[in-house]
Amino acid sequence: MRVTVRATIHHPPEVVFGTAASPEKELEWDPEMKAVEKLTDGPLGKGSRYRGKFKGFGTIEYEFAEFDEPRRFVHQARVAMGTFQHRFTFEPVNGGTRLTQEGELWPNVLGRIASPMVKWMLGKRFRLIAAEVDRYLQSKNAG
């Protein structure tokens, strides 16, 4: 199962990437993220692991499976419904950045049963992420 959502954010890719990639910054802009804890030492990058608590999704441990600043990063997690990857791609476009989010679930039995609901929830979540990153960056510019 795959879900893709694209949005244009009116800031350069390095700014959008820095905002979206940092779990600590996510606490500032994401109303669905209730807590985050870094599980590995060192700077944010490939292999960094975190535990986050998300409204509607519960507590999830995830790893940065890819980290190519400012172009792309990938979160990978084992969730109740299988293995999940959330890819973020940042492309420069006239007036800002095209943010593409792709979610892919390799479902277990529960994931196959819940697939239609999961697809709907992920689409809604990805649209919220794009809107909140844009809103956060606009407020920082205004401030």
C-alpha positions in Angstrom: 0.0 0.0 0.0 1.4 3.4 -1.0 0.1 7.0 -0.3 1.7 10.0 -2.0 0.9 13.7 -1.1 2.6 16.7 -2.8 2.5 20.3 -1.6 4.4 23.6 -2.4 6.0 25.3 0.6 7.1 28.9 0.0 10.6 28.6 1.4 13.8 27.2 0.0 14.5 23.4 0.3 17.2 23.7 2.9 14.8 25.6 5.2 11.9 23.2 4.7 14.2 20.2 5.1 15.6 21.5 8.3 12.2 22.1 9.7 10.6 18.8 8.6 13.6 16.6 9.5 14.2 17.7 13.1 12.1 15.7 15.5 12.8 18.4 18.2 11.5 21.1 15.8 8.5 18.9 15.0 7.3 19.4 18.6 7.0 23.1 17.8 5.0 22.8 14.5 3.2 19.4 14.7 0.0 19.5 16.9 -0.2 15.7 16.6 3.3 15.0 18.1 3.0 14.9 21.8 6.5 13.8 22.8 9.9 12.8 21.3 13.0 11.1 22.7 16.3 10.6 20.9 17.5 7.0 21.3 20.9 7.3 19.6 23.9 9.5 20.2 25.4 12.0 17.8 23.9 14.5 15.3 20.8 13.9 13.3 21.5 11.7 10.3 21.2 8.3 8.7 20.8 5.7 11.5 19.4 8.2 14.1 16.6 6.6 16.1 13.8 8.3 17.9 10.7 7.4 19.9 7.7 9.7 19.3 4.2 9.8 20.7 1.6 10.8 18.1 -2.1 11.5 18.4 -4.0 8.7 16.7 -0.9 6.6 16.1 0.4 6.0 19.6 4.1 5.6 20.5 6.3 4.8 17.5 10.0 4.1 17.4 11.5 5.1 14.1 14.9 5.3 12.3 16.2 7.7 9.7 16.8 5.0 7.0 18.1 7.7 4.6 19.3 11.2 5.2 20.4 13.3 2.2 20.2 16.9 3.3 18.5 19.0 1.8 17.0 16.6 -0.7 15.5 13.6 1.0 15.0 11.7 4.3 13.2 8.5 5.1 11.7 7.3 8.4 11.3 3.6 8.8 9.3 1.9 11.6 7.7 -1.3 12.7 4.1 -0.5 13.6 1.2 -2.7 14.6 0.1 -3.1 11.0 3.5 -4.0 9.5 6.7 -2.2 8.4 6.2 1.4 7.4 8.4 3.9 5.5 7.7 7.6 5.3 9.8 9.3 2.5 10.2 13.1 2.4 11.6 14.6 -0.9 12.4 18.3 -1.3 12.7 19.8 -4.8 13.3 23.4 -5.6 10.4 25.0 -7.6 9.6 28.5 -8.6 8.6 30.2 -5.3 9.8 27.5 -2.9 9.9 23.8 -2.4 7.8 20.9 -3.7 7.5 18.6 -0.7 6.5 15.1 -1.7 5.6 12.6 1.1 5.3 9.0 0.2 4.2 6.4 2.7 4.5 2.7 2.1 3.3 0.0 4.3 4.3 -3.6 4.0 1.3 -5.0 5.8 1.0 -7.9 8.2 -2.5 -9.5 8.6 -3.8 -6.6 10.6 -2.4 -4.1 8.0 -4.2 -5.9 5.2 -7.5 -5.8 7.0 -7.1 -2.1 7.9 -5.6 -1.0 4.6 -8.4 1.2 3.4 -8.6 3.1 6.8 -4.8 3.3 7.0 -4.6 4.8 3.5 -7.2 7.5 4.4 -5.4 8.3 7.7 -2.0 8.6 6.1 -3.3 10.9 3.4 -4.9 13.1 6.0 -1.7 13.1 8.1 0.6 13.9 5.2 -1.6 16.9 4.2 -1.5 18.1 7.8 2.3 17.8 8.0 2.7 19.9 4.8 0.2 22.6 6.0 1.8 22.8 9.5 5.3 23.1 8.1 4.2 25.9 5.8 2.3 27.6 8.6 5.2 27.3 11.0 7.7 28.8 8.5 5.3 31.6 7.6 5.0 32.5 11.3 8.8 32.5 11.7 9.1 34.9 8.7 6.4 37.2 10.2 8.1 37.2 13.6 
